Amino acid sequence: METFANLADGFAIALTWQNLLLALLGCFLGTVMGALPGLGPSNGVAILIPLAFTLGLGATPSLILLTSVYYGAMYGGRISSILLNIPGDEPAMMTCLDGYPMAQKGMAGQALSLSGIASFVGAFFATWGLIFLAPQLVKIALLFGPAEYFALFALAFMTLGGVSSTNQAKSAFAAALGLGLATVGVDTQTGVPRFTFGEVHLYDGLDFLVAIVGLFALSEVFIFLENRHGNSDAKKSKLVIGRLTTPLSMLKTCTPTMLRTSVLGFLAGVLPGAGASLGSFISYSMEKRLVDKEGTFGTGDPRGVAAPEAGNNAAAGGALVPMLALGVPGSGTTAVLLAVLLSLNITPGPLLFANNPDVVWGLIAALFIANLMLLAMNIPMVSLFTRLLLIPPRILMPIVAMVSFVGIYGISGSSFDLLVMIGFGVMGWVLRKLDVPLVPIILGTLLGNAMENNLRRAITIDNGNWFTLIDSPLAIGLWVVAIIGFVLPLIFGRKVRAGMHQRRDEESSITD
């Protein structure tokens, strides 16, 4: 009963005109970001962080705006997948397999509306999972000491590549680079400046938000400048939508699929590092094995659209569980949201539910509201969102750059931060060309100081004994999970990712 009372308090916070308008704005902008190929939820949230801070929003309104962007981007990724056979982001890759064949059969509108309903079911289930699972994780996390927290942070780094990762060496390099960047500034224990090179602006360390906007948003602009793609991909294809409502018979057939894959996707999202990509892949693969008796998956089977959409949206909600309860992000986008919380002087983790219940429950209530808005928005406004695919990058990218520069300057008022952002943008551009993941860098910058402080605290408490790091069953369990999470991608990662790309290539070649 206490949970439902807290949820009622959350709705009282979320149901204000300001928060409802912010949720609506976030849903719209997020769907736009998700629909445009290449941007996706991580870039979408990163690009709009300056907007939240420039508007002078408080903690709860800022999170309502940005999590609505997050959910909206997960919805929007399906639009270009179904209409153009171009995934808006990696989790939407599996939607191409049956969504595009449905569009070729003149059923694009039905595929879009079905995918919207499946996204709603997955996200709705995940939000309830967040309500009931996060408080249980909090009870376990209250048993953590410095050694256990250090092991937990190590687990986050070692599993962030995910089971679908193919190059753990690059993930490890990115994490080490992030941890190195976290050491810039004055040492909190000794008061000695480290790696500041005499620059007083660096005494407080590198700003999370500057790093995130530079690595994600500005690097996207640099990649555009390099490739100079002036026209949109949508102009190469005739966008025929057709009927926008899903027949009841199709809904009845797909309902068991949506329920099963919502559970699978949520579990994949809760696991550190698994993320929406794996949730989408597992959901499609398991459903294909379970119900595809006639070999119709890959030829325009509606269940092949419902499965990955319910799975990846449930995984997106599941990734919020470890972020809020443990302070450890479960995906790249939740790492960006973690930075927002820290910038607002709110520390995610076990004490968040006790110290900031208004933020947590207001956010959870807003997720329900955003889901309903997205369902109501995505079906009648599909024609508008498809028109947005016609926006050429030569118009879009200057807007992204302008929002980044104006937003960061509005937050800090420092031209030095703009130079740092440009530096991170160039670094992000180079690393993306080398196929080095950016999320571990952000995670290292965010958690590096906390990880170092917990290590020092644990060693100091036990008089310099390093074995204190493996001195409790809980710490040992975390280290075991961390090692397994690092080794699994080395064994199965290449096979999983190859399966994702091969299945899409083979089945899309059949439909072409």
C-alpha positions in Angstrom: 0.0 0.0 0.0 2.9 2.3 0.7 4.0 1.9 -2.9 0.6 3.0 -4.3 0.5 5.9 -1.8 3.9 7.1 -3.1 2.8 6.7 -6.7 -0.3 8.8 -5.9 2.0 11.5 -4.5 4.1 11.2 -7.7 1.0 11.8 -9.9 0.2 14.9 -7.7 3.6 16.2 -8.6 3.5 15.2 -12.3 0.0 16.5 -13.0 0.8 20.1 -13.1 0.5 22.2 -16.3 4.2 22.8 -16.4 5.1 19.2 -16.1 2.4 18.0 -18.5 3.6 20.5 -21.1 7.2 19.4 -20.6 6.3 15.8 -21.0 4.4 16.6 -24.2 7.4 18.6 -25.5 9.8 15.8 -24.6 7.6 13.2 -26.3 7.4 15.2 -29.5 11.1 16.1 -29.6 12.1 12.6 -28.6 10.0 11.0 -31.4 11.7 13.4 -33.9 15.1 12.5 -32.6 14.4 8.8 -32.8 12.9 9.0 -36.3 15.9 10.7 -37.8 18.4 8.0 -38.7 21.7 8.1 -36.7 20.6 10.2 -33.8 18.8 7.8 -31.4 18.0 8.3 -27.7 21.5 8.9 -26.3 22.2 11.7 -28.8 18.7 13.0 -28.4 18.9 13.4 -24.7 22.4 14.8 -24.9 21.4 17.4 -27.4 18.4 18.6 -25.3 20.3 18.7 -21.9 21.3 22.4 -22.5 17.6 23.2 -23.3 16.5 21.8 -19.9 19.2 23.8 -18.0 18.7 27.0 -20.1 15.0 27.0 -19.2 16.0 27.1 -15.5 14.0 23.9 -14.7 14.2 22.2 -11.3 15.2 18.6 -10.8 11.8 17.0 -11.3 10.8 19.0 -14.4 14.2 18.5 -16.0 14.0 14.7 -15.6 10.4 14.6 -16.8 11.5 16.5 -20.0 14.6 14.3 -20.6 13.0 10.9 -19.8 10.1 11.8 -22.1 12.7 12.5 -24.8 14.2 9.1 -23.9 10.9 7.2 -24.2 9.9 9.2 -27.3 13.2 8.4 -29.1 12.6 4.7 -28.4 9.2 5.1 -30.0 10.5 7.1 -32.9 13.3 4.7 -34.0 10.7 2.5 -35.7 9.5 5.1 -38.2 12.5 5.1 -40.5 13.0 1.3 -39.9 9.5 0.5 -41.3 9.3 3.2 -44.0 12.9 3.3 -45.3 14.5 0.0 -44.0 17.0 2.3 -42.2 17.1 1.8 -38.4 16.7 5.1 -36.4 19.1 3.5 -33.9 20.5 0.0 -33.2 17.6 -1.3 -31.1 15.3 -0.6 -34.0 17.4 -2.8 -36.3 15.2 -5.9 -35.8 12.1 -3.9 -36.6 13.3 -3.6 -40.2 13.0 -7.3 -40.7 9.2 -7.4 -40.9 8.3 -3.7 -40.7 9.7 -2.9 -44.1 8.1 -5.9 -45.9 4.8 -4.8 -44.4 5.3 -1.3 -45.8 6.1 -2.8 -49.2 2.8 -4.6 -49.1 1.0 -1.3 -48.5 0.6 -1.9 -44.8 3.0 0.8 -43.6 0.3 2.6 -41.5 -0.8 -0.6 -39.9 2.9 -1.5 -39.1 3.5 1.9 -37.6 0.3 1.9 -35.4 1.0 -1.7 -34.3 4.6 -0.8 -33.4 3.3 2.2 -31.4 0.9 -0.1 -29.4 3.7 -2.6 -28.9 6.0 0.1 -27.7 3.3 1.3 -25.2 2.8 -2.2 -23.9 6.6 -2.8 -23.4 7.1 0.6 -21.7 4.0 0.3 -19.5 5.1 -3.1 -18.2 8.7 -1.8 -17.6 7.4 1.2 -15.6 5.5 -1.2 -13.3 8.6 -3.3 -13.1 10.5 -0.2 -12.0 8.0 0.5 -9.3 8.2 -2.9 -7.7 11.8 -3.9 -8.4 13.7 -0.7 -7.6 12.7 -0.5 -3.9 13.8 -4.2 -3.4 17.2 -3.4 -5.0 17.5 -0.4 -2.6 17.1 -2.7 0.4 20.0 -4.8 -0.8 22.1 -1.7 -1.7 21.8 -0.4 1.9 24.1 -3.3 2.9 26.9 -1.9 0.7 30.1 -0.6 2.2 33.0 1.1 0.4 34.4 -2.2 -0.8 31.0 -3.3 -2.2 30.5 0.0 -3.9 33.9 -0.2 -5.6 33.0 -3.7 -6.8 29.7 -2.4 -8.1 31.3 0.4 -10.0 33.8 -2.2 -11.5 30.8 -4.3 -12.5 29.3 -1.4 -14.3 32.5 -0.8 -16.3 33.1 -4.5 -17.1 29.6 -5.1 -18.3 28.9 -1.9 -20.1 30.1 -3.3 -23.4 27.1 -5.6 -23.2 26.7 -9.1 -24.4 26.4 -7.8 -28.0 29.8 -6.2 -27.8 32.5 -7.4 -30.3 35.5 -5.6 -29.0 36.0 -5.6 -25.3 39.5 -4.2 -25.7 38.1 -0.9 -27.1 35.5 -0.8 -24.4 38.2 -1.3 -21.7 40.3 1.5 -23.4 37.3 3.8 -23.4 36.6 3.1 -19.7 40.3 3.8 -18.8 40.2 7.0 -20.8 37.0 8.1 -18.9 38.6 7.2 -15.5 41.7 9.2 -16.5 39.5 12.3 -17.3 37.9 11.9 -13.9 41.2 12.5 -12.2 41.5 16.0 -13.6 41.1 18.6 -10.9 42.0 19.1 -7.2 42.3 15.8 -5.3 39.5 15.8 -2.7 41.7 14.1 -0.1 45.1 15.8 -0.4 44.1 19.2 -2.0 46.7 18.8 -4.7 45.8 19.8 -8.3 46.1 16.9 -10.8 46.5 17.2 -14.6 45.3 20.9 -14.5 48.5 22.2 -16.2 48.1 25.4 -14.3 44.6 26.2 -15.7 42.4 27.4 -12.9 39.2 26.5 -14.9 40.2 22.8 -14.5 40.5 22.9 -10.7 36.9 21.8 -10.3 37.4 19.0 -12.9 35.7 18.5 -16.2 32.0 19.3 -16.4 29.9 16.2 -17.1 27.4 18.0 -19.3 30.1 19.7 -21.4 31.7 16.3 -22.0 28.4 14.6 -22.9 27.2 17.3 -25.3 30.6 17.4 -27.0 31.0 13.6 -27.3 27.5 12.9 -28.5 26.0 16.0 -30.1 29.0 17.8 -31.5 30.7 14.7 -32.8 27.6 14.0 -34.9 28.0 17.5 -36.4 31.7 16.8 -37.3 30.7 13.5 -38.9 28.2 15.3 -41.0 30.8 17.9 -42.0 33.1 15.0 -43.1 30.5 13.1 -45.1 28.6 16.2 -46.3 25.3 14.4 -46.9 23.1 17.2 -48.0 19.9 15.4 -48.7 17.7 13.1 -46.6 17.4 9.4 -47.3 13.6 9.7 -47.3 13.8 11.5 -50.7 15.0 8.3 -52.3 11.8 6.5 -51.2 8.1 7.1 -51.8 6.5 7.3 -48.4 3.1 5.7 -48.7 1.4 5.3 -45.3 -2.1 3.8 -46.1 -4.5 2.8 -43.3 -3.4 4.1 -39.9 -5.4 1.8 -37.6 -4.5 -1.8 -36.7 -7.2 -4.4 -37.3 -8.6 -6.1 -34.2 -7.6 -9.5 -35.6 -4.0 -8.4 -35.9 -4.0 -7.0 -32.4 -5.5 -10.2 -31.0 -2.8 -12.2 -32.8 0.0 -10.0 -31.5 -1.1 -9.5 -27.9 0.6 -12.7 -26.5 3.7 -11.8 -28.4 3.8 -8.3 -26.8 3.3 -9.6 -23.3 6.0 -12.3 -23.6 8.6 -10.0 -25.2 7.9 -7.2 -22.6 9.0 -9.6 -19.9 12.1 -10.6 -21.8 13.0 -7.0 -22.7 12.6 -5.8 -19.2 14.9 -8.5 -17.8 17.5 -7.6 -20.5 17.3 -3.9 -19.5 17.8 -4.6 -15.8 21.0 -6.5 -16.5 24.0 -4.1 -16.5 25.2 -3.4 -20.0 22.6 -5.6 -21.9 20.5 -2.6 -23.0 17.7 -2.2 -25.6 19.7 -3.7 -28.5 20.0 -7.1 -26.8 16.4 -6.9 -25.6 15.2 -6.3 -29.1 17.3 -9.1 -30.6 16.4 -11.7 -27.9 12.7 -10.8 -28.1 12.6 -11.3 -31.9 14.7 -14.5 -31.9 12.8 -16.1 -29.1 9.4 -15.2 -30.6 10.5 -16.5 -34.0 11.4 -19.9 -32.5 8.3 -20.0 -30.5 5.5 -19.0 -32.9 7.0 -18.9 -36.5 5.8 -22.4 -37.5 5.2 -21.4 -41.1 8.3 -19.4 -41.7 6.5 -16.0 -42.1 8.9 -14.0 -40.0 11.0 -11.8 -42.3 8.2 -11.5 -44.9 6.0 -9.0 -43.2 4.6 -10.9 -40.2 3.0 -8.4 -37.7 4.3 -10.4 -34.8 7.8 -9.7 -36.1 7.1 -6.0 -35.7 5.4 -6.3 -32.3 8.2 -8.5 -30.7 11.3 -6.2 -31.1 9.3 -3.0 -30.4 7.8 -4.3 -27.1 11.2 -5.8 -26.2 13.4 -2.7 -26.8 10.9 -0.3 -25.0 10.7 -2.6 -22.0 14.5 -2.8 -21.9 14.6 1.0 -22.0 12.4 1.2 -18.9 14.3 -1.7 -17.2 17.6 0.2 -17.6 16.2 2.9 -15.3 16.1 0.4 -12.4 19.8 0.1 -11.7 20.3 3.8 -12.4 17.8 4.9 -9.8 18.3 2.2 -7.2 22.1 1.7 -7.4 23.4 4.8 -9.2 24.8 2.5 -11.9 23.4 3.1 -15.5 22.1 0.1 -17.4 22.5 1.7 -20.8 24.1 4.7 -22.6 21.1 6.9 -22.3 20.7 6.2 -18.6 24.4 7.2 -18.2 23.5 10.6 -19.7 20.5 10.8 -17.3 22.8 10.0 -14.4 25.0 13.0 -15.4 21.9 15.2 -15.3 21.0 14.0 -11.8 24.6 14.6 -10.5 24.6 18.1 -12.1 21.4 18.8 -10.2 23.2 17.8 -6.9 21.0 14.6 -6.6 22.9 11.4 -5.9 21.2 8.3 -7.4 21.4 5.2 -5.3 19.9 3.6 -2.2 19.2 6.9 -0.4 17.5 8.5 -3.4 14.1 7.0 -2.6 14.4 8.3 1.0 16.1 11.7 0.4 14.3 12.7 -2.8 11.0 10.8 -3.0 9.4 13.7 -4.9 12.0 13.4 -7.7 11.7 9.6 -8.0 7.9 9.2 -7.8 7.2 12.3 -9.8 9.5 10.8 -12.5 7.8 7.4 -12.4 4.3 9.0 -12.6 5.6 11.1 -15.6 6.6 7.9 -17.3 3.0 6.7 -17.3 1.8 10.0 -18.6 4.5 10.2 -21.3 3.5 6.6 -22.4 -0.1 7.6 -22.8 0.9 10.8 -24.7 3.2 8.8 -27.0 0.4 6.3 -27.8 -2.0 9.1 -28.5 0.5 11.1 -30.5 2.2 8.5 -32.6 -0.8 7.1 -34.4 -2.6 10.2 -35.6 0.6 12.2 -36.1 2.5 9.6 -38.1 2.1 11.5 -41.3 3.8 14.6 -39.6 6.7 12.5 -38.3 7.3 10.9 -41.7 7.5 14.4 -43.2 10.3 15.1 -40.7 12.4 12.4 -42.4 12.5 14.8 -45.4 14.6 17.4 -43.4 18.1 17.3 -44.9 21.0 17.0 -42.5 22.5 20.3 -43.9 19.6 22.1 -42.1 19.4 19.8 -39.0 23.1 19.7 -38.0 23.6 23.5 -37.8 20.5 23.6 -35.4 22.2 20.8 -33.3 25.4 22.9 -33.2 23.6 26.1 -32.2 21.6 24.4 -29.4 24.9 22.8 -28.1 26.8 26.1 -28.0 24.0 28.3 -26.8 22.9 25.8 -24.2 26.4 25.1 -22.7 27.2 28.8 -22.6 23.9 29.5 -20.9 24.6 26.9 -18.2 28.2 27.9 -17.4 28.7 31.4 -18.8 32.3 30.4 -19.6 33.9 30.5 -23.0 36.5 28.0 -21.7 33.8 25.4 -21.4 32.9 26.0 -25.1 36.5 25.2 -26.0 36.4 22.1 -23.8 33.2 21.0 -25.6 34.8 21.4 -29.0 37.8 19.3 -27.7 35.4 16.6 -26.6 33.6 16.8 -29.9 36.8 16.3 -31.9 37.7 13.4 -29.6 34.3 11.9 -30.1 34.6 12.2 -33.8 38.0 10.5 -33.8 36.9 7.7 -31.5 33.7 7.0 -33.5 35.8 6.7 -36.7 38.0 4.1 -34.7 34.8 2.3 -33.6 35.5 3.0 -29.9 32.3 3.2 -27.7 31.7 6.6 -26.1 29.5 5.5 -23.2 32.3 4.0 -21.1 34.1 7.4 -21.4 31.0 9.1 -20.0 30.7 6.5 -17.3 34.3 6.9 -16.3 34.0 10.7 -16.1 30.8 10.3 -14.0 31.8 7.6 -11.6 35.6 7.9 -11.5 35.8 10.1 -8.4 33.2 8.0 -6.5 35.1 4.9 -7.4 38.5 6.3 -6.3 37.0 7.6 -3.0 35.4 4.3 -2.2 38.7 2.4 -3.0 40.7 4.8 -0.7 38.1 4.6 2.0 37.9 0.8 2.0 41.7 0.4 2.1 42.1 3.0 4.8 39.4 1.4 7.0 41.3 -2.0 6.8 44.8 -0.4 7.4 46.1 -0.8 3.9 44.8 -4.4 3.4 43.9 -4.8 -0.3 42.1 -8.1 0.4 39.3 -6.1 2.0 37.9 -5.7 -1.6 37.0 -9.4 -1.6 36.3 -9.7 2.1 32.5 -10.1 2.1 30.1 -12.5 0.2 28.4 -9.5 -1.4 31.6 -8.1 -2.7 32.7 -11.6 -4.0 29.3 -12.0 -5.7 29.7 -8.6 -7.5 33.2 -9.4 -8.7 32.1 -12.8 -10.0 29.2 -11.2 -12.0 31.6 -8.5 -13.2 34.1 -11.1 -14.5 31.4 -13.1 -16.2 30.0 -10.0 -17.7 33.4 -9.1 -19.2 34.2 -12.6 -20.4 30.8 -13.5 -22.0 31.1 -10.9 -24.8 34.5 -12.4 -25.7 32.8 -15.8 -26.2 29.3 -15.0 -27.5 29.5 -11.3 -28.4 30.7 -11.7 -32.0 28.1 -14.4 -32.7 25.2 -12.3 -31.3 26.1 -9.2 -33.2 26.9 -11.1 -36.3 23.5 -12.8 -36.0 21.7 -9.4 -35.7 23.4 -8.0 -38.8 23.3 -11.2 -40.8 19.6 -11.8 -40.1 18.8 -8.3 -41.2 20.9 -8.4 -44.3 19.6 -11.8 -45.4 15.9 -11.0 -44.8 16.1 -7.5 -46.2 17.7 -8.9 -49.4 14.7 -11.2 -49.8 12.3 -8.2 -49.7 14.4 -6.0 -52.0 
